[in-house]
Amino acid sequence: MVTAIILIQTQRARTNEVAEKLVEITGISEVYSVSGNYDLVAIIRVPDNEALARLVTEKLRPLAGIDKTETMLAFKTYSPHDLDRMFAVGM
């Protein structure tokens, strides 16, 4: 499983429209509107790098209203939810 985080700048009046289109794409598990230099953050979970490449080039790139993206690959997950599960074994 490959997890990627995509930071997205949108055209000012199209942020909601872009977010709604993004959540319809298979492989995009979450979309957040955020403050700062980017307007949206999309969390991608796909089987492999080839699926990630297809999602970005065939699904994300053609979407109208996106000005700029930055894609980051996740190497390892650190989550308090995972730690809770690990220490709760047998309880």
KEGUVEX-650635 format. One record per residue (C-alpha): x, y, z; residue number from 1; residue in three letters. Coordinates in pm, 1 decimal, always signed. Each point is the difference from the previous one (the first is absolute). Example, Ala and Ser with C-alpha at 12.3 -4.5 7.8 and 13.67 -1.06 7.14 Angstrom:
<recs>
((+1230.0,-450.0,+780.0),1,ALA),
((+137.0,+344.0,-66.0),2,SER),
</recs>
This chain:
<recs>
((+0.0,+0.0,+0.0),1,MET),
((+129.0,+345.5,-96.1),2,VAL),
((-113.8,+306.3,+192.7),3,THR),
((+57.3,+347.5,-140.5),4,ALA),
((-92.9,+346.7,+116.7),5,ILE),
((-79.4,+251.9,-271.3),6,ILE),
((+2.3,+371.5,+81.9),7,LEU),
((-224.0,+190.7,-239.5),8,ILE),
((-36.5,+367.9,-89.6),9,GLN),
((-328.8,+74.4,-173.1),10,THR),
((-145.3,+293.9,-184.0),11,GLN),
((-154.0,+212.6,+272.8),12,ARG),
((-367.7,-47.8,-84.1),13,ALA),
((+32.3,-372.4,-83.7),14,ARG),
((+134.0,-155.6,+321.8),15,THR),
((-329.5,-165.4,+98.3),16,ASN),
((-62.5,-121.7,-355.0),17,GLU),
((+347.8,-154.9,-22.2),18,VAL),
((-38.0,-165.3,+342.3),19,ALA),
((-331.9,-154.9,-101.3),20,GLU),
((+153.6,-139.0,-320.3),21,LYS),
((+301.9,-137.2,+185.0),22,LEU),
((-200.8,-206.1,+249.8),23,VAL),
((-169.9,-178.2,-290.4),24,GLU),
((+332.6,-138.0,-127.4),25,ILE),
((+77.8,-357.5,+100.9),26,THR),
((+320.5,-2.5,+202.7),27,GLY),
((-54.8,+336.8,+164.2),28,ILE),
((-106.6,-87.2,+352.0),29,SER),
((-26.8,+348.5,+151.2),30,GLU),
((+4.1,+363.4,-105.0),31,VAL),
((+52.4,+282.7,+249.2),32,TYR),
((-41.6,+373.1,-50.1),33,SER),
((+291.9,+165.3,+177.9),34,VAL),
((+154.6,+336.1,+77.8),35,SER),
((+342.6,+109.1,-115.3),36,GLY),
((+168.5,-14.1,-340.1),37,ASN),
((-229.9,-275.0,-128.7),38,TYR),
((-378.2,-19.8,-16.8),39,ASP),
((-54.3,-376.4,+13.8),40,LEU),
((+183.8,-308.8,+119.2),41,VAL),
((-90.0,-335.1,-155.5),42,ALA),
((+98.0,-331.7,+156.2),43,ILE),
((+62.3,-269.3,-259.9),44,ILE),
((+4.2,-373.3,+74.6),45,ARG),
((+66.0,-223.9,-300.2),46,VAL),
((+149.3,-348.0,-50.0),47,PRO),
((+329.1,+104.4,-162.1),48,ASP),
((+202.0,+280.3,-160.9),49,ASN),
((-146.0,-72.8,-342.8),50,GLU),
((-352.3,+59.2,+135.9),51,ALA),
((+121.0,+325.3,+157.2),52,LEU),
((+149.7,+113.0,-330.5),53,ALA),
((-325.3,-76.6,-183.1),54,ARG),
((-209.5,+181.6,+260.8),55,LEU),
((+215.5,+313.7,-15.4),56,VAL),
((+44.2,+14.3,-377.5),57,THR),
((-336.0,-131.8,-118.8),58,GLU),
((-243.2,+112.4,+272.2),59,LYS),
((+148.3,+292.0,+191.3),60,LEU),
((+190.4,+192.2,-269.2),61,ARG),
((-303.0,+47.3,-231.4),62,PRO),
((-220.7,+147.8,+277.8),63,LEU),
((-93.1,+360.7,-69.4),64,ALA),
((+65.1,+245.4,+281.8),65,GLY),
((+334.2,-137.3,+120.2),66,ILE),
((+289.4,+245.8,-29.9),67,ASP),
((+282.0,-189.8,+172.3),68,LYS),
((+66.2,-327.4,+182.0),69,THR),
((+278.4,-145.8,+207.7),70,GLU),
((+5.1,-375.9,+58.1),71,THR),
((+170.1,-160.4,+297.7),72,MET),
((+43.7,-375.4,+47.3),73,LEU),
((-50.7,-140.3,+348.6),74,ALA),
((+268.2,-242.6,+115.9),75,PHE),
((-135.8,-104.6,+338.4),76,LYS),
((-312.3,+67.5,+204.3),77,THR),
((+16.2,+115.0,+358.9),78,TYR),
((-344.4,+10.4,+152.8),79,SER),
((-126.4,-6.7,+359.9),80,PRO),
((-283.5,-217.9,-130.6),81,HIS),
((+251.3,-264.5,-111.4),82,ASP),
((+178.8,+16.1,+336.5),83,LEU),
((-330.0,-38.6,+187.4),84,ASP),
((-79.5,-315.2,-200.8),85,ARG),
((+345.9,-145.5,+56.7),86,MET),
((-11.0,+43.6,+378.6),87,PHE),
((-364.9,-107.5,+28.5),88,ALA),
((+69.9,-358.8,-111.4),89,VAL),
((-152.6,-238.1,+251.5),90,GLY),
((-179.4,+272.8,+192.0),91,MET),
</recs>
